[in-house]
């Protein structure tokens, strides 16, 4: 990895994005379907001075068109 110098930072430029209404057209749709699920199960049945641990699994699916 190379270090940035003050000259590198001074050479950076930026420009403003157009307004939102300029970016949007009638035929341009951005749809995202998101599904998320969490599940975990732990059992501590008929025991004395014990503990039950559970590992939670998580899944997130995103489909964008």
mmCIF file of the N, C-alpha and C atoms, coordinates in Angstrom:
data_MODEL
# 
_entry.id   MODEL 
# 
loop_
_atom_site.group_PDB 
_atom_site.id 
_atom_site.type_symbol 
_atom_site.label_atom_id 
_atom_site.label_alt_id 
_atom_site.label_comp_id 
_atom_site.label_asym_id 
_atom_site.label_entity_id 
_atom_site.label_seq_id 
_atom_site.pdbx_PDB_ins_code 
_atom_site.Cartn_x 
_atom_site.Cartn_y 
_atom_site.Cartn_z 
_atom_site.occupancy 
_atom_site.B_iso_or_equiv 
_atom_site.pdbx_formal_charge 
_atom_site.auth_seq_id 
_atom_site.auth_comp_id 
_atom_site.auth_asym_id 
_atom_site.auth_atom_id 
_atom_site.pdbx_PDB_model_num 
ATOM 1   N N  . UNK A 1 1  ? 0.842   -1.174  0.000   1.00 0.00 ? 1  UNK A N  1 
ATOM 2   C CA . UNK A 1 1  ? 0.000   0.000   0.000   1.00 0.00 ? 1  UNK A CA 1 
ATOM 3   C C  . UNK A 1 1  ? 0.890   1.241   0.000   1.00 0.00 ? 1  UNK A C  1 
ATOM 4   N N  . UNK A 1 2  ? 0.587   2.183   -0.875  1.00 0.00 ? 2  UNK A N  1 
ATOM 5   C CA . UNK A 1 2  ? 1.381   3.403   -0.936  1.00 0.00 ? 2  UNK A CA 1 
ATOM 6   C C  . UNK A 1 2  ? 0.748   4.485   -0.068  1.00 0.00 ? 2  UNK A C  1 
ATOM 7   N N  . UNK A 1 3  ? 1.565   5.340   0.468   1.00 0.00 ? 3  UNK A N  1 
ATOM 8   C CA . UNK A 1 3  ? 1.078   6.432   1.310   1.00 0.00 ? 3  UNK A CA 1 
ATOM 9   C C  . UNK A 1 3  ? 0.685   7.617   0.443   1.00 0.00 ? 3  UNK A C  1 
ATOM 10  N N  . UNK A 1 4  ? -0.372  8.306   0.862   1.00 0.00 ? 4  UNK A N  1 
ATOM 11  C CA . UNK A 1 4  ? -0.787  9.521   0.167   1.00 0.00 ? 4  UNK A CA 1 
ATOM 12  C C  . UNK A 1 4  ? 0.038   10.699  0.662   1.00 0.00 ? 4  UNK A C  1 
ATOM 13  N N  . UNK A 1 5  ? 0.390   11.555  -0.257  1.00 0.00 ? 5  UNK A N  1 
ATOM 14  C CA . UNK A 1 5  ? 1.117   12.772  0.111   1.00 0.00 ? 5  UNK A CA 1 
ATOM 15  C C  . UNK A 1 5  ? 0.160   13.955  0.032   1.00 0.00 ? 5  UNK A C  1 
ATOM 16  N N  . UNK A 1 6  ? 0.577   15.086  0.562   1.00 0.00 ? 6  UNK A N  1 
ATOM 17  C CA . UNK A 1 6  ? -0.246  16.294  0.459   1.00 0.00 ? 6  UNK A CA 1 
ATOM 18  C C  . UNK A 1 6  ? -0.448  16.702  -0.991  1.00 0.00 ? 6  UNK A C  1 
ATOM 19  N N  . UNK A 1 7  ? 0.546   16.460  -1.835  1.00 0.00 ? 7  UNK A N  1 
ATOM 20  C CA . UNK A 1 7  ? 0.411   16.784  -3.262  1.00 0.00 ? 7  UNK A CA 1 
ATOM 21  C C  . UNK A 1 7  ? -0.651  15.901  -3.917  1.00 0.00 ? 7  UNK A C  1 
ATOM 22  N N  . UNK A 1 8  ? -0.707  14.614  -3.522  1.00 0.00 ? 8  UNK A N  1 
ATOM 23  C CA . UNK A 1 8  ? -1.736  13.719  -4.052  1.00 0.00 ? 8  UNK A CA 1 
ATOM 24  C C  . UNK A 1 8  ? -3.129  14.216  -3.671  1.00 0.00 ? 8  UNK A C  1 
ATOM 25  N N  . UNK A 1 9  ? -3.283  14.607  -2.410  1.00 0.00 ? 9  UNK A N  1 
ATOM 26  C CA . UNK A 1 9  ? -4.582  15.097  -1.954  1.00 0.00 ? 9  UNK A CA 1 
ATOM 27  C C  . UNK A 1 9  ? -4.955  16.401  -2.636  1.00 0.00 ? 9  UNK A C  1 
ATOM 28  N N  . UNK A 1 10 ? -4.001  17.279  -2.849  1.00 0.00 ? 10 UNK A N  1 
ATOM 29  C CA . UNK A 1 10 ? -4.275  18.557  -3.503  1.00 0.00 ? 10 UNK A CA 1 
ATOM 30  C C  . UNK A 1 10 ? -4.668  18.358  -4.966  1.00 0.00 ? 10 UNK A C  1 
ATOM 31  N N  . UNK A 1 11 ? -4.204  17.285  -5.593  1.00 0.00 ? 11 UNK A N  1 
ATOM 32  C CA . UNK A 1 11 ? -4.504  17.029  -6.999  1.00 0.00 ? 11 UNK A CA 1 
ATOM 33  C C  . UNK A 1 11 ? -5.887  16.411  -7.200  1.00 0.00 ? 11 UNK A C  1 
ATOM 34  N N  . UNK A 1 12 ? -6.538  15.959  -6.119  1.00 0.00 ? 12 UNK A N  1 
ATOM 35  C CA . UNK A 1 12 ? -7.866  15.350  -6.239  1.00 0.00 ? 12 UNK A CA 1 
ATOM 36  C C  . UNK A 1 12 ? -8.899  16.394  -6.632  1.00 0.00 ? 12 UNK A C  1 
ATOM 37  N N  . UNK A 1 13 ? -9.852  15.988  -7.461  1.00 0.00 ? 13 UNK A N  1 
ATOM 38  C CA . UNK A 1 13 ? -10.936 16.877  -7.870  1.00 0.00 ? 13 UNK A CA 1 
ATOM 39  C C  . UNK A 1 13 ? -12.268 16.169  -7.666  1.00 0.00 ? 13 UNK A C  1 
ATOM 40  N N  . UNK A 1 14 ? -13.332 16.936  -7.631  1.00 0.00 ? 14 UNK A N  1 
ATOM 41  C CA . UNK A 1 14 ? -14.683 16.383  -7.488  1.00 0.00 ? 14 UNK A CA 1 
ATOM 42  C C  . UNK A 1 14 ? -15.644 17.262  -8.264  1.00 0.00 ? 14 UNK A C  1 
ATOM 43  N N  . UNK A 1 15 ? -16.763 16.687  -8.645  1.00 0.00 ? 15 UNK A N  1 
ATOM 44  C CA . UNK A 1 15 ? -17.794 17.480  -9.309  1.00 0.00 ? 15 UNK A CA 1 
ATOM 45  C C  . UNK A 1 15 ? -19.148 17.084  -8.746  1.00 0.00 ? 15 UNK A C  1 
ATOM 46  N N  . UNK A 1 16 ? -20.064 18.004  -8.770  1.00 0.00 ? 16 UNK A N  1 
ATOM 47  C CA . UNK A 1 16 ? -21.393 17.772  -8.225  1.00 0.00 ? 16 UNK A CA 1 
ATOM 48  C C  . UNK A 1 16 ? -22.184 16.838  -9.142  1.00 0.00 ? 16 UNK A C  1 
ATOM 49  N N  . UNK A 1 17 ? -22.996 15.985  -8.544  1.00 0.00 ? 17 UNK A N  1 
ATOM 50  C CA . UNK A 1 17 ? -23.901 15.144  -9.318  1.00 0.00 ? 17 UNK A CA 1 
ATOM 51  C C  . UNK A 1 17 ? -25.102 15.972  -9.737  1.00 0.00 ? 17 UNK A C  1 
ATOM 52  N N  . UNK A 1 18 ? -25.752 15.580  -10.851 1.00 0.00 ? 18 UNK A N  1 
ATOM 53  C CA . UNK A 1 18 ? -26.966 16.307  -11.237 1.00 0.00 ? 18 UNK A CA 1 
ATOM 54  C C  . UNK A 1 18 ? -28.082 16.061  -10.230 1.00 0.00 ? 18 UNK A C  1 
ATOM 55  N N  . UNK A 1 19 ? -29.110 16.918  -10.257 1.00 0.00 ? 19 UNK A N  1 
ATOM 56  C CA . UNK A 1 19 ? -30.248 16.755  -9.359  1.00 0.00 ? 19 UNK A CA 1 
ATOM 57  C C  . UNK A 1 19 ? -30.914 15.400  -9.587  1.00 0.00 ? 19 UNK A C  1 
ATOM 58  N N  . UNK A 1 20 ? -31.639 14.919  -8.577  1.00 0.00 ? 20 UNK A N  1 
ATOM 59  C CA . UNK A 1 20 ? -32.305 13.619  -8.675  1.00 0.00 ? 20 UNK A CA 1 
ATOM 60  C C  . UNK A 1 20 ? -33.271 13.540  -9.853  1.00 0.00 ? 20 UNK A C  1 
ATOM 61  N N  . UNK A 1 21 ? -34.006 14.602  -10.090 1.00 0.00 ? 21 UNK A N  1 
ATOM 62  C CA . UNK A 1 21 ? -34.974 14.560  -11.190 1.00 0.00 ? 21 UNK A CA 1 
ATOM 63  C C  . UNK A 1 21 ? -34.285 14.445  -12.547 1.00 0.00 ? 21 UNK A C  1 
ATOM 64  N N  . UNK A 1 22 ? -33.041 14.869  -12.643 1.00 0.00 ? 22 UNK A N  1 
ATOM 65  C CA . UNK A 1 22 ? -32.283 14.706  -13.876 1.00 0.00 ? 22 UNK A CA 1 
ATOM 66  C C  . UNK A 1 22 ? -31.827 13.263  -14.042 1.00 0.00 ? 22 UNK A C  1 
ATOM 67  N N  . UNK A 1 23 ? -31.518 12.603  -12.939 1.00 0.00 ? 23 UNK A N  1 
ATOM 68  C CA . UNK A 1 23 ? -31.049 11.214  -12.997 1.00 0.00 ? 23 UNK A CA 1 
ATOM 69  C C  . UNK A 1 23 ? -32.179 10.233  -13.279 1.00 0.00 ? 23 UNK A C  1 
ATOM 70  N N  . UNK A 1 24 ? -33.428 10.564  -12.906 1.00 0.00 ? 24 UNK A N  1 
ATOM 71  C CA . UNK A 1 24 ? -34.536 9.636   -13.014 1.00 0.00 ? 24 UNK A CA 1 
ATOM 72  C C  . UNK A 1 24 ? -35.240 9.796   -14.346 1.00 0.00 ? 24 UNK A C  1 
ATOM 73  N N  . UNK A 1 25 ? -35.510 8.674   -15.001 1.00 0.00 ? 25 UNK A N  1 
ATOM 74  C CA . UNK A 1 25 ? -36.343 8.685   -16.210 1.00 0.00 ? 25 UNK A CA 1 
ATOM 75  C C  . UNK A 1 25 ? -37.495 7.716   -16.006 1.00 0.00 ? 25 UNK A C  1 
ATOM 76  N N  . UNK A 1 26 ? -38.538 7.850   -16.785 1.00 0.00 ? 26 UNK A N  1 
ATOM 77  C CA . UNK A 1 26 ? -39.731 7.019   -16.617 1.00 0.00 ? 26 UNK A CA 1 
ATOM 78  C C  . UNK A 1 26 ? -39.429 5.539   -16.807 1.00 0.00 ? 26 UNK A C  1 
ATOM 79  N N  . UNK A 1 27 ? -38.526 5.198   -17.698 1.00 0.00 ? 27 UNK A N  1 
ATOM 80  C CA . UNK A 1 27 ? -38.229 3.797   -17.987 1.00 0.00 ? 27 UNK A CA 1 
ATOM 81  C C  . UNK A 1 27 ? -37.153 3.217   -17.081 1.00 0.00 ? 27 UNK A C  1 
ATOM 82  N N  . UNK A 1 28 ? -36.680 3.972   -16.121 1.00 0.00 ? 28 UNK A N  1 
ATOM 83  C CA . UNK A 1 28 ? -35.602 3.528   -15.249 1.00 0.00 ? 28 UNK A CA 1 
ATOM 84  C C  . UNK A 1 28 ? -36.168 3.165   -13.882 1.00 0.00 ? 28 UNK A C  1 
ATOM 85  N N  . UNK A 1 29 ? -36.166 1.879   -13.571 1.00 0.00 ? 29 UNK A N  1 
ATOM 86  C CA . UNK A 1 29 ? -36.655 1.415   -12.280 1.00 0.00 ? 29 UNK A CA 1 
ATOM 87  C C  . UNK A 1 29 ? -35.535 0.700   -11.556 1.00 0.00 ? 29 UNK A C  1 
ATOM 88  N N  . UNK A 1 30 ? -35.461 0.883   -10.268 1.00 0.00 ? 30 UNK A N  1 
ATOM 89  C CA . UNK A 1 30 ? -34.475 0.210   -9.445  1.00 0.00 ? 30 UNK A CA 1 
ATOM 90  C C  . UNK A 1 30 ? -35.229 -0.483  -8.313  1.00 0.00 ? 30 UNK A C  1 
ATOM 91  N N  . UNK A 1 31 ? -35.408 -1.787  -8.457  1.00 0.00 ? 31 UNK A N  1 
ATOM 92  C CA . UNK A 1 31 ? -36.208 -2.553  -7.509  1.00 0.00 ? 31 UNK A CA 1 
ATOM 93  C C  . UNK A 1 31 ? -35.305 -3.573  -6.830  1.00 0.00 ? 31 UNK A C  1 
ATOM 94  N N  . UNK A 1 32 ? -35.390 -3.656  -5.520  1.00 0.00 ? 32 UNK A N  1 
ATOM 95  C CA . UNK A 1 32 ? -34.596 -4.626  -4.777  1.00 0.00 ? 32 UNK A CA 1 
ATOM 96  C C  . UNK A 1 32 ? -35.517 -5.416  -3.855  1.00 0.00 ? 32 UNK A C  1 
ATOM 97  N N  . UNK A 1 33 ? -35.445 -6.729  -3.932  1.00 0.00 ? 33 UNK A N  1 
ATOM 98  C CA . UNK A 1 33 ? -36.192 -7.602  -3.038  1.00 0.00 ? 33 UNK A CA 1 
ATOM 99  C C  . UNK A 1 33 ? -35.213 -8.135  -2.001  1.00 0.00 ? 33 UNK A C  1 
ATOM 100 N N  . UNK A 1 34 ? -35.510 -7.909  -0.731  1.00 0.00 ? 34 UNK A N  1 
ATOM 101 C CA . UNK A 1 34 ? -34.613 -8.324  0.343   1.00 0.00 ? 34 UNK A CA 1 
ATOM 102 C C  . UNK A 1 34 ? -35.354 -9.308  1.231   1.00 0.00 ? 34 UNK A C  1 
ATOM 103 N N  . UNK A 1 35 ? -34.716 -10.436 1.498   1.00 0.00 ? 35 UNK A N  1 
ATOM 104 C CA . UNK A 1 35 ? -35.270 -11.437 2.418   1.00 0.00 ? 35 UNK A CA 1 
ATOM 105 C C  . UNK A 1 35 ? -34.202 -11.758 3.452   1.00 0.00 ? 35 UNK A C  1 
ATOM 106 N N  . UNK A 1 36 ? -34.567 -11.701 4.729   1.00 0.00 ? 36 UNK A N  1 
ATOM 107 C CA . UNK A 1 36 ? -33.620 -11.994 5.797   1.00 0.00 ? 36 UNK A CA 1 
ATOM 108 C C  . UNK A 1 36 ? -34.252 -12.976 6.774   1.00 0.00 ? 36 UNK A C  1 
ATOM 109 N N  . UNK A 1 37 ? -33.430 -13.866 7.306   1.00 0.00 ? 37 UNK A N  1 
ATOM 110 C CA . UNK A 1 37 ? -33.933 -14.854 8.266   1.00 0.00 ? 37 UNK A CA 1 
ATOM 111 C C  . UNK A 1 37 ? -32.881 -15.095 9.341   1.00 0.00 ? 37 UNK A C  1 
ATOM 112 N N  . UNK A 1 38 ? -33.327 -15.166 10.574  1.00 0.00 ? 38 UNK A N  1 
ATOM 113 C CA . UNK A 1 38 ? -32.476 -15.523 11.708  1.00 0.00 ? 38 UNK A CA 1 
ATOM 114 C C  . UNK A 1 38 ? -33.101 -16.730 12.397  1.00 0.00 ? 38 UNK A C  1 
ATOM 115 N N  . UNK A 1 39 ? -32.279 -17.675 12.799  1.00 0.00 ? 39 UNK A N  1 
ATOM 116 C CA . UNK A 1 39 ? -32.819 -18.820 13.531  1.00 0.00 ? 39 UNK A CA 1 
ATOM 117 C C  . UNK A 1 39 ? -31.810 -19.310 14.556  1.00 0.00 ? 39 UNK A C  1 
ATOM 118 N N  . UNK A 1 40 ? -32.322 -19.715 15.713  1.00 0.00 ? 40 UNK A N  1 
ATOM 119 C CA . UNK A 1 40 ? -31.466 -20.235 16.775  1.00 0.00 ? 40 UNK A CA 1 
ATOM 120 C C  . UNK A 1 40 ? -32.313 -21.068 17.714  1.00 0.00 ? 40 UNK A C  1 
ATOM 121 N N  . UNK A 1 41 ? -31.760 -22.187 18.182  1.00 0.00 ? 41 UNK A N  1 
ATOM 122 C CA . UNK A 1 41 ? -32.478 -23.065 19.099  1.00 0.00 ? 41 UNK A CA 1 
ATOM 123 C C  . UNK A 1 41 ? -31.521 -23.508 20.196  1.00 0.00 ? 41 UNK A C  1 
ATOM 124 N N  . UNK A 1 42 ? -31.974 -23.478 21.444  1.00 0.00 ? 42 UNK A N  1 
ATOM 125 C CA . UNK A 1 42 ? -31.181 -23.980 22.564  1.00 0.00 ? 42 UNK A CA 1 
ATOM 126 C C  . UNK A 1 42 ? -32.108 -24.728 23.509  1.00 0.00 ? 42 UNK A C  1 
ATOM 127 N N  . UNK A 1 43 ? -31.610 -25.799 24.087  1.00 0.00 ? 43 UNK A N  1 
ATOM 128 C CA . UNK A 1 43 ? -32.430 -26.588 25.027  1.00 0.00 ? 43 UNK A CA 1 
ATOM 129 C C  . UNK A 1 43 ? -31.624 -26.886 26.284  1.00 0.00 ? 43 UNK A C  1 
ATOM 130 N N  . UNK A 1 44 ? -32.252 -26.668 27.418  1.00 0.00 ? 44 UNK A N  1 
ATOM 131 C CA . UNK A 1 44 ? -31.659 -26.993 28.707  1.00 0.00 ? 44 UNK A CA 1 
ATOM 132 C C  . UNK A 1 44 ? -32.775 -27.628 29.529  1.00 0.00 ? 44 UNK A C  1 
ATOM 133 N N  . UNK A 1 45 ? -32.946 -28.929 29.368  1.00 0.00 ? 45 UNK A N  1 
ATOM 134 C CA . UNK A 1 45 ? -34.090 -29.633 29.932  1.00 0.00 ? 45 UNK A CA 1 
ATOM 135 C C  . UNK A 1 45 ? -33.616 -30.606 30.999  1.00 0.00 ? 45 UNK A C  1 
ATOM 136 N N  . UNK A 1 46 ? -34.232 -30.548 32.174  1.00 0.00 ? 46 UNK A N  1 
ATOM 137 C CA . UNK A 1 46 ? -34.007 -31.493 33.271  1.00 0.00 ? 46 UNK A CA 1 
ATOM 138 C C  . UNK A 1 46 ? -32.536 -31.597 33.677  1.00 0.00 ? 46 UNK A C  1 
ATOM 139 N N  . UNK A 1 47 ? -31.861 -30.443 33.756  1.00 0.00 ? 47 UNK A N  1 
ATOM 140 C CA . UNK A 1 47 ? -30.478 -30.439 34.210  1.00 0.00 ? 47 UNK A CA 1 
ATOM 141 C C  . UNK A 1 47 ? -30.334 -29.453 35.357  1.00 0.00 ? 47 UNK A C  1 
ATOM 142 N N  . UNK A 1 48 ? -29.335 -29.661 36.188  1.00 0.00 ? 48 UNK A N  1 
ATOM 143 C CA . UNK A 1 48 ? -29.099 -28.799 37.335  1.00 0.00 ? 48 UNK A CA 1 
ATOM 144 C C  . UNK A 1 48 ? -27.755 -28.099 37.155  1.00 0.00 ? 48 UNK A C  1 
ATOM 145 N N  . UNK A 1 49 ? -27.733 -26.800 37.355  1.00 0.00 ? 49 UNK A N  1 
ATOM 146 C CA . UNK A 1 49 ? -26.512 -25.988 37.272  1.00 0.00 ? 49 UNK A CA 1 
ATOM 147 C C  . UNK A 1 49 ? -25.787 -26.149 35.940  1.00 0.00 ? 49 UNK A C  1 
ATOM 148 N N  . UNK A 1 50 ? -26.503 -26.106 34.881  1.00 0.00 ? 50 UNK A N  1 
ATOM 149 C CA . UNK A 1 50 ? -25.876 -26.204 33.561  1.00 0.00 ? 50 UNK A CA 1 
ATOM 150 C C  . UNK A 1 50 ? -26.358 -25.058 32.698  1.00 0.00 ? 50 UNK A C  1 
ATOM 151 N N  . UNK A 1 51 ? -25.757 -24.909 31.560  1.00 0.00 ? 51 UNK A N  1 
ATOM 152 C CA . UNK A 1 51 ? -26.159 -23.841 30.645  1.00 0.00 ? 51 UNK A CA 1 
ATOM 153 C C  . UNK A 1 51 ? -26.359 -24.414 29.250  1.00 0.00 ? 51 UNK A C  1 
ATOM 154 N N  . UNK A 1 52 ? -27.152 -23.721 28.471  1.00 0.00 ? 52 UNK A N  1 
ATOM 155 C CA . UNK A 1 52 ? -27.380 -24.121 27.090  1.00 0.00 ? 52 UNK A CA 1 
ATOM 156 C C  . UNK A 1 52 ? -26.897 -22.986 26.193  1.00 0.00 ? 52 UNK A C  1 
ATOM 157 N N  . UNK A 1 53 ? -26.094 -23.314 25.214  1.00 0.00 ? 53 UNK A N  1 
ATOM 158 C CA . UNK A 1 53 ? -25.585 -22.328 24.264  1.00 0.00 ? 53 UNK A CA 1 
ATOM 159 C C  . UNK A 1 53 ? -26.244 -22.532 22.917  1.00 0.00 ? 53 UNK A C  1 
ATOM 160 N N  . UNK A 1 54 ? -26.361 -21.453 22.197  1.00 0.00 ? 54 UNK A N  1 
ATOM 161 C CA . UNK A 1 54 ? -26.966 -21.530 20.875  1.00 0.00 ? 54 UNK A CA 1 
ATOM 162 C C  . UNK A 1 54 ? -26.203 -20.626 19.927  1.00 0.00 ? 54 UNK A C  1 
ATOM 163 N N  . UNK A 1 55 ? -25.917 -21.130 18.742  1.00 0.00 ? 55 UNK A N  1 
ATOM 164 C CA . UNK A 1 55 ? -25.268 -20.352 17.694  1.00 0.00 ? 55 UNK A CA 1 
ATOM 165 C C  . UNK A 1 55 ? -26.349 -19.912 16.717  1.00 0.00 ? 55 UNK A C  1 
ATOM 166 N N  . UNK A 1 56 ? -26.447 -18.618 16.467  1.00 0.00 ? 56 UNK A N  1 
ATOM 167 C CA . UNK A 1 56 ? -27.487 -18.093 15.587  1.00 0.00 ? 56 UNK A CA 1 
ATOM 168 C C  . UNK A 1 56 ? -26.961 -18.012 14.160  1.00 0.00 ? 56 UNK A C  1 
ATOM 169 N N  . UNK A 1 57 ? -27.728 -18.531 13.249  1.00 0.00 ? 57 UNK A N  1 
ATOM 170 C CA . UNK A 1 57 ? -27.390 -18.456 11.820  1.00 0.00 ? 57 UNK A CA 1 
ATOM 171 C C  . UNK A 1 57 ? -28.207 -17.334 11.196  1.00 0.00 ? 57 UNK A C  1 
ATOM 172 N N  . UNK A 1 58 ? -27.565 -16.564 10.339  1.00 0.00 ? 58 UNK A N  1 
ATOM 173 C CA . UNK A 1 58 ? -28.250 -15.460 9.683   1.00 0.00 ? 58 UNK A CA 1 
ATOM 174 C C  . UNK A 1 58 ? -28.021 -15.539 8.185   1.00 0.00 ? 58 UNK A C  1 
ATOM 175 N N  . UNK A 1 59 ? -29.068 -15.307 7.429   1.00 0.00 ? 59 UNK A N  1 
ATOM 176 C CA . UNK A 1 59 ? -28.961 -15.302 5.974   1.00 0.00 ? 59 UNK A CA 1 
ATOM 177 C C  . UNK A 1 59 ? -29.685 -14.078 5.435   1.00 0.00 ? 59 UNK A C  1 
ATOM 178 N N  . UNK A 1 60 ? -29.045 -13.371 4.526   1.00 0.00 ? 60 UNK A N  1 
ATOM 179 C CA . UNK A 1 60 ? -29.650 -12.211 3.868   1.00 0.00 ? 60 UNK A CA 1 
ATOM 180 C C  . UNK A 1 60 ? -29.467 -12.370 2.367   1.00 0.00 ? 60 UNK A C  1 
ATOM 181 N N  . UNK A 1 61 ? -30.567 -12.282 1.622   1.00 0.00 ? 61 UNK A N  1 
ATOM 182 C CA . UNK A 1 61 ? -30.523 -12.423 0.179   1.00 0.00 ? 61 UNK A CA 1 
ATOM 183 C C  . UNK A 1 61 ? -31.090 -11.145 -0.436  1.00 0.00 ? 61 UNK A C  1 
ATOM 184 N N  . UNK A 1 62 ? -30.340 -10.563 -1.374  1.00 0.00 ? 62 UNK A N  1 
ATOM 185 C CA . UNK A 1 62 ? -30.792 -9.348  -2.056  1.00 0.00 ? 62 UNK A CA 1 
ATOM 186 C C  . UNK A 1 62 ? -30.777 -9.615  -3.551  1.00 0.00 ? 62 UNK A C  1 
ATOM 187 N N  . UNK A 1 63 ? -31.918 -9.375  -4.191  1.00 0.00 ? 63 UNK A N  1 
ATOM 188 C CA . UNK A 1 63 ? -32.003 -9.505  -5.643  1.00 0.00 ? 63 UNK A CA 1 
ATOM 189 C C  . UNK A 1 63 ? -32.393 -8.134  -6.189  1.00 0.00 ? 63 UNK A C  1 
ATOM 190 N N  . UNK A 1 64 ? -31.558 -7.576  -7.014  1.00 0.00 ? 64 UNK A N  1 
ATOM 191 C CA . UNK A 1 64 ? -31.810 -6.241  -7.544  1.00 0.00 ? 64 UNK A CA 1 
ATOM 192 C C  . UNK A 1 64 ? -31.898 -6.288  -9.060  1.00 0.00 ? 64 UNK A C  1 
ATOM 193 N N  . UNK A 1 65 ? -32.910 -5.635  -9.586  1.00 0.00 ? 65 UNK A N  1 
ATOM 194 C CA . UNK A 1 65 ? -33.050 -5.594  -11.051 1.00 0.00 ? 65 UNK A CA 1 
ATOM 195 C C  . UNK A 1 65 ? -33.357 -4.194  -11.509 1.00 0.00 ? 65 UNK A C  1 
# 
